[in-house]
């Protein structure tokens, strides 16, 4: 009888223990543990992050950080942390969360356009992926890389084609650069290379001219015509006389830092810079900005015509009037100068 009571007691204790253990497992693994109202949230785990840092980032999203940490240790996540961008959905359990942040790195879309320098591009990209602007600039300006792939610092911006791309958030600066080189080579296929050759330009020269075209007009419909004007000038050994290159040259000088040039004046035309296309014939030695893809295609597929001049159209802002002769151009330019005078734009 005594042994029977002991056996029953042991069984009862075992059942209680099993129930307690089951409850513990249930509360740690299977109870929803999110604490946000939206349908989903993301956690960004940086390269070389510690478990303490991951836990600190997760804490605002969870009801009970202790149960998460307990299970993370049991599942050995604390010694196997993965960098990336991970999705946490409302109602996830600790087990779901750990499975997500351990193996489900979700890519994101990044986009860039209209960057005026490599530094601007680095700043833009660093706000979208883990790599910071310093590491990106170091990768962008690496001399060995540039020389290996026939770039210079002056034309390296042309390697980064404006568009949207899919990347993992934890992409490094060098990985980003490698992907952009791949996209650049894909863009410059046999067809585009042949078009560039037919107009006597190398790809980086096409990019330099496209940058000027894009700075002259954001209107895709007239970019091929503007490109045709510059091609005509190049073919006839004329100086390009492109106002955007004068502005670029001016902005490199301390005098014009933090200013906006709204009206190109004769004083700007006297600036001694290889980017002064009033003073020096041919294309500038590099890019003045990042052109849109429409401007690149506008150069490669420029309109064939007899125009050598264009001036901003005061009656149709954003567009231009084209002329075949200097006399016609002066008439168009005078209209625009009077328009600026009326608006009080002096510089």
C-alpha positions in Angstrom: 0.0 0.0 0.0 2.9 2.3 0.9 4.7 1.7 -2.3 1.4 2.2 -4.2 1.0 5.6 -2.7 4.6 6.5 -3.5 4.1 5.4 -7.1 0.9 7.4 -7.4 2.7 10.4 -6.0 5.6 10.0 -8.4 3.1 9.8 -11.3 1.3 12.8 -10.1 4.5 14.8 -9.7 5.5 13.6 -13.2 2.2 14.7 -14.7 2.5 18.1 -13.0 6.0 18.5 -14.2 5.1 17.5 -17.7 2.2 20.0 -17.6 4.5 22.7 -16.3 7.1 21.9 -18.9 4.4 21.9 -21.6 3.2 25.2 -20.4 6.7 26.6 -20.4 7.3 25.3 -24.0 4.0 26.8 -25.0 4.6 30.2 -23.4 8.1 30.4 -24.8 7.6 29.0 -28.3 4.0 29.1 -29.3 2.4 32.2 -27.7 2.1 35.3 -30.0 4.8 37.7 -28.8 4.5 40.8 -31.0 3.6 44.3 -29.6 2.9 46.6 -32.5 -0.4 47.5 -34.2 0.6 47.5 -37.8 0.5 44.3 -39.8 4.3 44.0 -40.1 7.6 45.5 -39.0 11.2 45.1 -40.1 14.3 44.7 -38.1 17.7 45.5 -39.7 20.6 43.5 -38.3 24.0 45.0 -39.2 27.1 43.0 -40.1 28.9 41.8 -37.0 25.9 42.7 -34.7 25.9 41.1 -31.3 22.9 39.2 -29.8 22.5 42.0 -27.2 22.1 44.5 -30.1 19.6 42.4 -31.9 17.7 41.9 -28.7 17.7 45.6 -28.0 16.3 46.3 -31.5 13.6 43.7 -31.1 12.5 44.7 -27.6 10.2 47.5 -28.7 8.4 45.1 -31.0 7.9 42.3 -28.5 5.6 41.8 -25.4 8.2 39.7 -23.6 11.8 40.0 -24.5 12.9 37.4 -21.9 11.0 34.5 -23.4 12.5 35.4 -26.8 16.0 35.5 -25.4 15.4 32.1 -23.7 14.4 30.4 -26.9 17.1 32.2 -28.9 19.7 30.6 -26.6 18.1 27.2 -26.8 18.0 27.4 -30.6 21.6 28.6 -30.6 20.7 31.8 -32.5 22.9 33.8 -30.2 26.0 32.4 -31.8 24.7 32.3 -35.4 23.4 35.8 -36.1 22.8 36.7 -39.7 22.9 40.3 -41.1 20.1 41.6 -43.2 16.6 43.0 -43.3 14.0 40.7 -41.7 10.2 40.7 -41.5 8.3 40.4 -38.3 4.5 40.1 -38.8 1.8 40.7 -36.2 1.0 37.6 -34.1 4.4 35.9 -34.7 5.6 33.6 -31.9 9.2 33.6 -30.6 9.8 30.5 -32.7 8.5 32.2 -35.9 10.6 35.3 -35.2 13.8 33.4 -34.7 13.2 31.4 -37.9 12.6 34.7 -39.7 15.7 36.5 -38.5 17.9 33.5 -38.9 17.3 32.6 -42.5 14.9 35.0 -44.3 16.9 38.0 -45.4 14.4 40.1 -47.5 15.8 42.2 -50.4 14.6 45.7 -51.0 14.4 48.1 -53.9 16.8 51.0 -54.0 16.7 53.8 -56.5 18.8 56.8 -57.5 18.9 59.4 -60.2 20.0 63.1 -60.8 23.1 62.8 -58.6 25.6 65.5 -59.4 28.7 63.8 -58.0 30.0 60.5 -56.6 29.7 62.1 -53.1 26.0 62.8 -53.8 25.5 59.2 -55.0 27.3 57.8 -51.9 25.1 59.8 -49.6 22.0 58.7 -51.5 22.9 55.0 -51.4 24.1 55.0 -47.8 20.6 56.0 -46.8 19.2 52.8 -48.4 21.7 50.0 -47.6 24.1 49.2 -44.7 27.2 50.5 -46.3 28.0 54.0 -45.2 29.0 57.0 -47.4 32.7 56.8 -46.5 33.1 53.1 -47.5 31.0 53.8 -50.7 33.2 56.8 -51.7 36.3 54.7 -51.0 35.0 52.0 -53.4 33.8 54.5 -56.0 37.2 56.2 -56.2 39.5 53.2 -55.8 42.2 53.9 -58.4 43.0 50.3 -59.1 39.4 49.5 -59.8 38.9 52.5 -62.0 42.1 51.8 -64.0 41.2 48.1 -64.4 37.8 49.0 -65.9 38.9 52.1 -68.0 37.4 54.8 -65.8 38.8 57.9 -64.2 37.4 59.8 -61.2 36.0 62.4 -63.6 33.9 59.9 -65.6 33.3 57.2 -62.9 29.8 58.6 -62.2 28.8 57.2 -65.6 29.2 53.7 -64.4 26.1 54.1 -62.1 23.1 54.1 -64.3 20.0 55.7 -62.7 17.3 53.2 -62.1 15.8 51.1 -59.3 17.5 47.9 -58.3 17.0 45.0 -55.9 19.6 44.6 -53.2 20.0 43.0 -49.8 20.1 45.7 -47.1 23.5 44.3 -45.8 25.2 44.9 -49.2 28.8 46.1 -48.8 30.2 49.0 -50.7 32.3 46.7 -53.0 29.4 44.4 -53.7 27.2 47.4 -54.6 30.0 48.6 -57.0 30.4 45.2 -58.5 26.7 45.0 -59.2 26.7 48.4 -60.8 29.6 47.5 -63.1 27.6 44.4 -64.2 24.5 46.6 -64.9 26.7 49.1 -66.9 28.2 46.3 -69.0 24.7 44.9 -69.6 23.4 48.3 -70.7 26.3 48.8 -73.1 25.4 45.9 -75.3 26.5 45.4 -78.9 23.7 47.6 -80.3 24.5 50.6 -78.1 28.2 50.2 -78.6 27.7 50.3 -82.4 25.5 53.4 -82.2 28.2 55.1 -80.1 30.8 54.1 -82.6 28.7 55.4 -85.5 28.7 58.9 -84.0 32.4 58.8 -83.1 32.0 58.6 -79.4 33.1 56.1 -76.7 30.6 55.1 -74.0 32.0 57.5 -71.4 31.9 60.3 -73.9 28.2 59.5 -74.6 27.6 59.7 -70.9 29.4 63.1 -70.7 27.3 64.5 -73.5 24.1 62.9 -72.1 24.8 64.7 -68.8 24.9 68.0 -70.7 21.7 67.2 -72.6 19.9 66.3 -69.4 21.0 69.4 -67.6 19.8 71.5 -70.6 16.3 69.8 -70.6 14.4 67.4 -68.5 11.9 67.0 -71.4 12.4 63.6 -72.9 10.6 64.7 -76.1 13.1 67.4 -77.0 16.3 65.7 -75.7 17.1 64.0 -79.0 16.9 67.4 -80.8 19.2 69.1 -78.2 21.6 66.1 -78.6 21.5 66.6 -82.4 22.6 70.3 -81.9 25.6 69.2 -79.9 26.5 66.4 -82.4 26.3 69.0 -85.2 28.7 71.3 -83.3 31.1 68.4 -82.6 31.1 67.3 -86.2 31.8 70.8 -87.4 34.6 71.4 -84.9 32.6 74.1 -83.0 32.9 74.6 -79.3 29.9 73.1 -77.5 29.2 76.4 -75.7 27.0 74.5 -73.2 25.8 76.7 -70.3 25.5 73.7 -67.9 29.3 73.1 -68.2 29.9 76.8 -67.3 27.7 76.4 -64.2 29.6 73.2 -63.2 33.0 75.0 -63.7 31.8 77.9 -61.6 30.5 75.7 -58.8 34.0 74.3 -58.4 35.2 77.7 -57.3 34.9 79.0 -53.7 33.3 82.2 -55.0 30.2 80.2 -56.2 29.9 77.7 -53.4 26.4 77.5 -52.0 25.0 79.7 -54.8 22.6 79.1 -57.6 23.4 80.5 -61.0 20.1 81.4 -62.7 21.6 83.4 -65.5 24.9 82.7 -67.4 26.9 85.8 -67.8 30.1 86.8 -69.7 32.0 86.6 -66.4 31.2 82.9 -66.3 32.5 82.4 -69.8 36.0 83.6 -68.7 36.4 80.9 -66.1 39.6 79.0 -66.8 38.5 75.4 -66.5 38.6 72.4 -68.9 34.8 72.2 -68.3 34.4 75.7 -69.9 33.1 74.6 -73.3 33.0 78.2 -74.4 36.7 78.3 -74.0 37.7 74.8 -75.0 36.5 72.8 -77.9 35.2 69.2 -77.7 33.6 67.4 -74.8 34.6 68.2 -71.2 37.0 65.8 -69.5 34.2 64.2 -67.4 30.6 64.3 -66.4 28.9 67.3 -64.9 26.0 65.2 -63.5 24.2 61.9 -63.8 22.0 61.8 -66.8 18.7 60.0 -67.0 18.5 57.0 -69.3 16.3 59.1 -71.6 19.2 61.5 -72.2 21.6 58.7 -72.9 19.3 57.2 -75.4 18.7 60.7 -76.8 22.4 61.0 -77.6 22.6 57.5 -79.1 19.5 58.1 -81.2 19.9 61.9 -81.7 17.7 63.7 -84.1 19.4 64.5 -87.4 18.7 68.1 -88.4 20.4 71.3 -89.3 20.0 73.2 -86.0 23.1 74.6 -84.4 21.5 76.7 -81.7 18.8 76.6 -79.1 17.5 79.0 -76.5 15.0 78.6 -73.6 11.4 79.4 -74.7 10.0 82.1 -72.5 6.5 81.2 -73.7 6.8 77.5 -72.9 8.9 77.0 -69.8 11.0 73.9 -69.8 11.2 73.8 -73.6 13.5 75.5 -76.1 13.4 77.3 -79.5 15.8 76.0 -82.1 17.6 77.9 -84.9 19.8 77.1 -87.8 21.5 80.5 -88.0 23.1 82.8 -85.5 20.7 85.5 -86.5 17.7 83.4 -85.7 19.3 82.3 -82.4 20.0 85.9 -81.3 16.3 86.7 -81.9 15.3 83.7 -79.7 17.8 84.5 -77.1 16.8 88.1 -76.9 13.2 87.1 -76.1 14.4 85.0 -73.2 16.8 87.6 -71.9 13.9 90.1 -71.8 11.9 87.5 -70.0 14.6 87.2 -67.3 14.8 91.0 -67.1 11.1 91.3 -66.5 11.4 88.7 -63.7 14.4 90.5 -62.1 16.8 87.6 -62.7 20.2 89.3 -62.9 22.6 86.5 -62.0 
